[in-house]
Amino acid sequence: MSVIWSVAAALLAVRVYREYRAGLVVGLLVFSHCVLDFISHPIPFSSFSWRSWQWSYGHPLAPDLPLLFGSSPKVGLGLYNSISAVEATALEFGMFILGGAVYATFVFKNRKAGRSQAA
């Protein structure tokens, strides 16, 4: 299913941006998201409530990532079963900051290259 979602997102990006490189980047981003979901799932968002919030989940969670559709077998390596919620939150924020840094570096290099070509 990850490949299907990735190809669909890539084709949509090519159609919207009219550039194959954009489609490739979007497709790879969607695929990497699916891989990271497989590593980290399960996490109990459907059963989350602020009243019962705790910094550790207390018990292993069953896999919840469907292979195809809702009724297909569920998978997941369960990273969130072996780390606390604080560590999971720090990991998620760290990945977000890393992604932002990669994006900012790419934008900065492209703007700098555009200025040097115009001069």
N, C-alpha and C positions, 0 to 999 in steps of 0.2 A: 504494500500500500504506500510505503514511503516513496518508492520510485514513481508510482502513479501521481501522487500529490506533487512531487518535484517537477515532473514533466508538465503537468497541468499548469503549475505556477510559472514555469519557464515560458510556456507558450503564451500565456496571458501577458507576461512581461514583454515578450517580443512584440505582441500585438499593440500593447499600450505605448511602449517606448520606441518601437520600430528599429530596434537594435538587438542583434543576436547576443552581443556581449552582456547586455542587461539581462536577457533571458537566462544565460548561463549562470550569472551571479545569483539571480533570484532562485533558480532551480537548486543550486548548490547550498544556498542558505536554508531553503525548506528542507532539503535532505539532511543537513547537519542538525537542524532542529529535531527532526525525527530520531536521529541517532542519540542525541542528548536526552530526549524523552525516554527512549528505551533504557538508557543507563540509569536515569534518575527515578523513573516511575516505580512504584506508586506513591502518590501523595493524596491525602484524603480531602480534597477540596469539596467534594459533594457532601461530606459529613462535617464540614468545618463549622464551628460556632464559637463565638467569643467567650461564652460562658464556660465551655469545657476546654478552652485553649490551655495547652501545657507546652513546656519547652522541649519535651521529648514525647514521642508518640506512644511509648509505653508497651507497644505490642507490634509485631510484624504485620505489615499490611499486605493483602493479597495483590498480585499483579492486576493492573486495571487498564492496560493499553491494548486495545483490540488489534489483532493482526489485519483484519479486513474491515468488517463492520461491527456493530454493537453485539451481535450474537456469536461472533467468531471467538476463538480462543484468545485469552488475555495473556500478555507477556510483560516483562519488565525485570530488570536486574535488581531493582530495589535499593539504589544508593541511599534513599531517604530512610530505609530501615536500619542503616548502620551509622547514621550521623544524627545529631540533634537538630532541632528546628533552627537554632541559632546558627549552627554551622551551615545548614542548607540555605538560610537567608544570606549569609556572608558569601557563600559560593555563587548564588544567583546574582547578587550585586556585583561581585567580582567579574563575572562573565559579562554583565551589562557594561561595566566600566571598560573592560578590555575591548568589547565590540565598539563602543564609542570612540576609544582611542584609535582603533584601526580605521574607522570611518573618518575621523578628523585628520589623520595622517594622509589618507587618500585624497581628501578634499584639498588639504593644504598643498600637497604636491601638484595636483592638477591646476590649482589656481596659480601657483608659482610658475609652472610650465607654460600656462596660457599667457602670463605677463611677459615672459622672456621671448615668446614667439611674436608677440605684438610689437615689441620694441625694435 
